[in-house]
Amino acid sequence: MSDRDILQVIGQRIREIRKAKGLSQEALAERSGFQTSYIGATERGERNLSIVNLHKIAESLAVDIGVLFDLDKNIFELGHTLALNELLKMLKDRQEDELATIIRMLNEVFAFYVPKSK
């Protein structure tokens, strides 16, 4: 794989994740501190990103940087992973008593939830 191919694959992955999260290029640019044109060029594979900038983009997308390189995972699996990652980030700094309350609340919600048949 050429350098250009790698940049295009990573850029496409960033685009897929951004869209899966319902973000515009403008919103991602604002969150990450970059210009919209930089995000666009990155997604098109026209920018050779530093690790630091990749980290900023991943953080702005609320995903681990490794997700940007997990090219075998399809976008449907990715959506599930993104949702779980987002939940984990929300929960990671909570106290034990808060987590217990959240678990009780979720159990009550799930008790009334009837999944749609596929």
C-alpha positions as CSV (number, residue, x, y, z in Angstrom):
1,M,0.0,0.0,0.0
2,S,1.4,3.4,-1.0
3,D,1.7,6.4,1.4
4,R,-1.2,8.0,-0.5
5,D,-3.3,4.9,-0.2
6,I,-2.8,4.8,3.6
7,L,-3.7,8.5,3.9
8,Q,-6.9,7.9,1.9
9,V,-7.9,4.9,3.9
10,I,-7.4,6.7,7.2
11,G,-9.2,9.8,5.8
12,Q,-12.1,7.6,4.7
13,R,-12.2,6.0,8.1
14,I,-12.4,9.4,9.8
15,R,-15.2,10.4,7.4
16,E,-17.2,7.2,8.2
17,I,-16.9,7.7,12.0
18,R,-17.8,11.4,11.7
19,K,-20.9,10.6,9.7
20,A,-21.8,7.7,12.0
21,K,-21.7,10.2,14.8
22,G,-23.9,12.6,12.9
23,L,-21.2,15.3,12.8
24,S,-20.5,17.8,10.0
25,Q,-17.0,18.6,9.0
26,E,-17.6,22.0,10.6
27,A,-18.6,20.4,13.9
28,L,-15.5,18.1,13.9
29,A,-13.3,21.0,13.0
30,E,-14.6,23.1,15.9
31,R,-14.3,20.2,18.4
32,S,-10.7,19.4,17.3
33,G,-9.5,22.9,16.9
34,F,-8.7,22.6,13.2
35,Q,-10.0,24.5,10.2
36,T,-12.8,22.9,8.2
37,S,-10.5,22.8,5.2
38,Y,-8.0,20.7,7.2
39,I,-10.7,18.2,8.1
40,G,-11.8,18.0,4.5
41,A,-8.3,17.5,3.2
42,T,-7.7,14.9,5.8
43,E,-10.8,13.0,4.8
44,R,-9.7,13.1,1.2
45,G,-6.3,11.7,2.1
46,E,-4.5,14.9,1.2
47,R,-2.9,15.5,4.6
48,N,-0.1,13.6,6.2
49,L,-1.3,13.8,9.8
50,S,0.9,13.7,12.8
51,I,0.1,11.3,15.7
52,V,-0.8,14.2,17.8
53,N,-3.4,15.5,15.2
54,L,-4.8,12.0,14.8
55,H,-5.2,11.8,18.6
56,K,-7.0,15.2,18.6
57,I,-9.4,14.0,15.9
58,A,-10.0,10.7,17.6
59,E,-10.7,12.4,20.9
60,S,-13.0,14.8,19.2
61,L,-14.9,11.9,17.7
62,A,-15.0,10.3,21.2
63,V,-13.2,7.1,20.0
64,D,-9.9,5.5,20.8
65,I,-7.2,6.3,18.3
66,G,-7.0,2.6,17.5
67,V,-10.5,2.7,16.0
68,L,-9.1,4.9,13.2
69,F,-6.8,2.0,12.2
70,D,-9.4,-0.9,12.7
71,L,-10.1,-1.1,9.0
72,D,-11.6,-4.6,9.2
73,K,-14.6,-3.5,11.2
74,N,-17.5,-2.5,9.0
75,I,-19.5,0.7,9.7
76,F,-22.4,-1.2,11.3
77,E,-20.2,-2.9,13.8
78,L,-18.4,0.4,14.2
79,G,-21.7,2.2,15.2
80,H,-22.2,-0.3,18.0
81,T,-18.6,0.1,19.1
82,L,-18.8,3.9,19.0
83,A,-22.0,3.9,21.2
84,L,-20.3,1.6,23.7
85,N,-17.2,3.7,23.8
86,E,-19.2,6.9,24.3
87,L,-21.0,5.2,27.2
88,L,-17.8,4.1,28.8
89,K,-16.3,7.6,28.5
90,M,-19.4,9.0,30.3
91,L,-19.1,6.4,33.1
92,K,-15.4,6.1,33.7
93,D,-15.0,9.0,36.2
94,R,-18.2,8.2,38.2
95,Q,-18.2,7.1,41.8
96,E,-19.4,3.6,42.8
97,D,-22.7,4.8,44.2
98,E,-23.4,6.8,41.0
99,L,-22.7,3.7,38.9
100,A,-25.0,1.6,41.1
101,T,-27.8,4.1,40.6
102,I,-27.2,4.2,36.8
103,I,-27.3,0.4,36.7
104,R,-30.6,0.4,38.6
105,M,-32.0,3.0,36.2
106,L,-30.9,1.0,33.1
107,N,-32.4,-2.2,34.5
108,E,-35.7,-0.4,34.9
109,V,-35.6,1.0,31.4
110,F,-34.7,-2.4,29.9
111,A,-37.5,-4.0,31.9
112,F,-40.0,-2.0,29.8
113,Y,-38.0,-2.2,26.5
114,V,-39.2,-4.7,24.0
115,P,-36.7,-5.1,21.2
116,K,-38.0,-4.9,17.6
117,S,-37.8,-8.2,15.8
118,K,-35.3,-8.3,12.9
